[in-house]
């Protein structure tokens, strides 16, 4: 495996945030491997909880994630049409482990979402398992651990974190 620097990993995560903020979801989806998972556990679960035996806000495999992107890009996605305005901040990026063809990365995030005169803040830690190949990095697993006590006052997650 080539020796990736934290700066290269940060650039990848900053690019992901930019794609999401610009609602370029089909392009964002190409960052994922075919066996990818995207999960957002409920706020009262331990960080290592399994979506097989616990209720998650979001527990998508690659197929379901693709369907989520298609749905969010349609005008009939009333919760997100017109699209919310979002601004993501990614920081404290750390490479936690390296293996031959993947790396584990953690970072903190803050996502501001504004729609219909209301601004919500989602914040927490993201854990990534990134596949490393000749073409660069791809997301094999993304888990967003929300740090708030719950979803109030926002009450829902209608955007991709």
Secondary structure, 3 states (H helix, E strand, C coil): CCCCCHHHHHHHHHHHHHHHHCCCHHHHHCCEEEEEEEEEECCCCCCCCCCCCCCEEEEEEHHHHHHHHHHHHCCCCHHHCCCCEEEEEEEEEEEEEECCCEEEEEEEEEEEEEECCEEEEEEEEEEEEEEEECCEEEEEEEEEEECCCCCCCCCCCCCCC
